[in-house]
Amino acid sequence: MEVQKMEMSKIKFLQQIYSKQCENGDYIILAVKGPGIKWKDVPIQYNQKTITKELRSFFRQYPSSNYDLYWSPAPYATPHRRITDFLDTKYLVQDIDEIEHPESIKPKPSYIWESSPGKYQGLWELDRYIKEEEYTPLNKALANKIGCDECFDAVHVYRIPGTQNHKYKNSPRITLPISHKIIYKPKKLKRILKVNNTVDNKKGAVNTNDLTERQLYAKYNIPKKARDLLALTSDTGLDRSNVIWYIENKLHELGMN
């Protein structure tokens, strides 16, 4: 029962992160290392309706009791974990070196989990999408600020929370994430980390009309209930006026016109 509970928790966490970034048709990439597998990337094409089933299938095929399991938090345009296929992301990610007091990390991670004894990994959630050319210098500056190792590149993979780490003899379980419910503005992070804004200035302001559905969700941090209603293909059985009123109010609260 405890194993089932742990599996559902890790699936729920992955769904939560990917749902804020992915459109149907994007790819998420997990990875496996273990008996008979030196290293294997496992791409899954994202679909809001089937992602739970796909993740369950992955964990059944590669149980963490036997394998080291990893994930790339960013979405990809193809089933390949390459910079050229990296899609805009809403998170910075760090492999945090051994630290005695993880609560002392500044800026504080939005999510943090213990990946091996005394070592951690974390996500810093942003209030808008950033491209790879903005991600790389910002994540590198974050690594320097908090004393992380050199694993800050955009396509790096991290251990999946709730699985096991077979690097150690007793195969300790990676903890489930602690959420600090913090969302950062990239502009503020750049001031803290002393990163210049040449990328932003060069590209200029983004026209909301040119943003994709995925980018709109991330830019405005649209809540899940509103996203689910927006994704409906039929209003059968719903009070159409109430649904539209609810969505309009939620979007207006977030600053959309």
C-alpha positions in Angstrom: 0.0 0.0 0.0 2.9 2.3 0.9 4.5 1.6 -2.5 1.3 2.4 -4.4 0.9 5.6 -2.4 4.5 6.6 -3.3 4.0 5.8 -7.0 0.9 8.0 -7.1 2.7 10.8 -5.4 5.6 10.9 -7.9 3.2 10.6 -10.8 1.1 13.5 -9.4 4.3 15.6 -9.0 5.5 15.0 -12.6 2.0 15.7 -13.9 1.9 19.0 -12.0 5.2 20.2 -13.5 4.5 19.0 -17.0 0.9 20.3 -17.1 2.1 23.9 -16.6 4.4 23.6 -19.6 3.2 21.1 -22.1 0.8 21.2 -25.0 -0.6 18.0 -26.5 2.0 16.7 -29.0 5.1 18.0 -27.0 7.5 15.4 -25.7 8.6 14.7 -22.1 11.7 12.7 -21.6 12.4 10.3 -18.8 15.6 8.1 -18.5 16.6 4.8 -17.1 19.8 3.2 -15.9 20.1 -0.3 -14.4 20.4 -4.0 -15.0 21.0 -4.5 -18.7 20.6 -0.8 -19.5 23.7 1.4 -19.4 21.5 4.4 -20.2 18.2 4.9 -22.0 16.2 8.0 -22.7 12.4 7.2 -22.8 10.4 9.9 -24.6 6.7 10.1 -24.1 4.4 12.3 -26.2 2.4 14.4 -23.9 -1.4 14.2 -24.0 -3.4 15.7 -21.2 -5.9 12.8 -21.3 -3.4 9.9 -21.4 -0.3 11.2 -19.5 -1.3 9.4 -16.2 -1.6 6.1 -18.0 1.8 6.6 -19.8 3.6 7.5 -16.5 2.1 4.5 -14.8 3.2 2.3 -17.6 6.8 3.7 -17.4 7.0 3.0 -13.7 5.6 -0.6 -14.1 8.1 -1.3 -16.9 11.0 0.2 -15.0 10.3 -0.3 -11.2 12.5 1.9 -9.1 13.4 -1.1 -6.9 15.6 -2.2 -9.8 16.4 0.9 -11.8 17.7 4.5 -11.3 15.1 6.7 -12.9 15.6 10.3 -14.1 13.6 13.1 -15.8 14.1 16.2 -17.7 11.7 18.8 -16.4 11.5 20.7 -19.7 9.3 19.8 -22.7 10.8 19.0 -26.1 9.6 19.4 -29.7 10.8 16.0 -30.7 11.5 12.7 -28.9 15.2 13.8 -28.6 16.8 15.4 -25.5 18.7 18.1 -27.5 19.2 21.8 -27.1 17.8 22.3 -30.6 14.5 20.6 -29.6 14.3 22.3 -26.2 11.0 24.1 -25.8 10.4 27.2 -23.6 10.3 26.3 -19.9 8.9 27.7 -16.7 11.5 26.2 -14.3 15.1 26.5 -13.5 16.6 23.3 -12.1 19.7 22.6 -10.0 21.6 19.6 -8.8 22.6 20.9 -5.4 25.8 19.8 -3.8 26.0 18.4 -0.3 24.5 20.9 2.1 23.8 20.7 5.8 20.9 23.2 5.9 18.9 23.1 2.7 16.5 25.6 4.1 19.3 28.2 4.0 19.5 28.2 0.2 18.8 31.7 -1.2 16.9 32.2 -3.4 14.8 29.5 -2.0 13.7 26.7 -4.4 10.0 26.4 -5.2 10.4 22.6 -4.8 13.2 20.7 -3.2 13.9 17.0 -2.6 16.8 14.9 -1.2 18.2 13.0 -4.1 20.9 11.2 -2.1 22.0 11.4 1.5 22.7 15.1 2.2 22.4 16.1 -1.4 19.4 17.8 -3.0 17.8 18.8 -6.3 15.4 21.7 -6.8 13.1 23.6 -9.1 12.7 27.4 -9.2 9.3 28.2 -10.7 9.0 31.3 -12.9 6.0 33.4 -13.7 6.6 33.2 -17.4 8.2 31.1 -20.1 11.9 31.5 -20.9 13.8 30.2 -24.0 17.0 28.2 -23.8 19.2 31.3 -24.5 17.7 33.0 -21.5 17.6 29.8 -19.4 21.3 28.9 -19.7 23.0 32.1 -18.4 20.3 32.5 -15.7 20.6 28.8 -14.5 24.4 29.1 -14.6 24.3 32.2 -12.4 21.9 30.4 -10.0 24.4 27.5 -9.8 27.2 29.9 -9.0 25.1 31.7 -6.4 24.2 28.7 -4.3 27.4 26.7 -4.9 26.0 23.9 -7.2 28.1 21.7 -9.5 28.4 22.1 -13.3 25.2 20.3 -14.1 23.1 23.4 -15.0 22.6 22.8 -18.8 19.1 22.9 -20.2 18.9 19.3 -21.1 20.3 17.8 -17.9 18.3 15.1 -16.2 17.5 14.7 -12.5 16.5 11.9 -10.2 12.7 11.4 -10.1 11.4 12.1 -6.5 9.9 9.1 -4.8 12.1 6.6 -6.6 15.3 4.8 -5.3 19.0 5.7 -5.6 21.0 2.6 -6.4 24.3 4.5 -6.3 24.4 3.6 -2.6 24.5 0.1 -1.2 21.2 0.4 0.8 19.4 2.1 -2.2 17.9 5.0 -0.2 14.6 6.4 -1.4 14.6 9.9 -2.9 12.3 12.0 -1.0 9.1 13.5 -2.3 9.4 17.3 -3.0 8.7 19.9 -0.4 6.9 22.9 -2.0 7.6 26.4 -0.8 4.9 27.8 -3.1 7.2 30.5 -4.5 7.0 31.8 -8.0 9.8 34.1 -9.2 9.9 36.9 -11.8 12.9 36.3 -14.1 13.6 40.0 -13.9 13.9 39.9 -10.1 16.0 36.8 -10.2 18.4 38.5 -12.7 18.9 41.3 -10.3 19.6 38.9 -7.4 22.0 36.8 -9.5 23.5 39.8 -11.4 22.6 38.6 -14.9 22.2 41.3 -17.6 19.1 41.5 -19.6 20.6 41.6 -23.1 18.4 38.7 -24.3 15.2 40.4 -23.1 16.1 43.8 -24.5 17.1 42.3 -27.8 13.8 40.4 -28.2 11.6 43.2 -26.8 8.1 42.8 -25.3 6.1 39.7 -26.3 2.8 40.2 -28.0 0.2 38.2 -26.1 -1.6 37.4 -29.4 1.6 35.6 -30.7 1.9 33.3 -27.6 1.0 29.6 -27.9 -1.5 28.0 -25.6 1.3 26.5 -23.5 3.1 29.9 -23.2 -0.1 31.7 -22.2 -0.7 29.1 -19.4 2.8 29.6 -18.1 3.0 33.4 -18.6 -0.2 33.9 -16.5 0.0 30.9 -14.3 -3.6 29.9 -15.2 -5.0 27.6 -12.4 -5.7 24.0 -13.3 -9.5 24.3 -13.1 -9.6 27.1 -15.6 -7.1 25.2 -17.9 -9.3 22.1 -17.7 -12.4 24.1 -18.7 -10.5 25.8 -21.5 -9.4 22.4 -22.8 -13.0 21.0 -23.1 -14.2 20.2 -26.6 -17.9 20.2 -25.6 -20.0 22.1 -23.1 -22.6 19.3 -22.9 -24.0 19.1 -19.3 -22.5 22.4 -18.3 -24.0 25.7 -17.6 -22.3 27.5 -20.4 -22.9 31.1 -19.1 -21.5 30.2 -15.6 -18.5 28.5 -17.1 -17.6 31.4 -19.3 -18.2 33.9 -16.4 -15.9 31.8 -14.2 -13.1 31.6 -16.8 -13.4 35.3 -17.7 -13.1 36.3 -14.0 -10.1 34.1 -13.4 -8.3 35.4 -16.4 -9.1 39.0 -15.5 -7.7 38.4 -12.0 -4.4 37.3 -13.6 -4.1 40.4 -15.7 -5.3 39.2 -19.1 -7.4 41.5 -21.2 
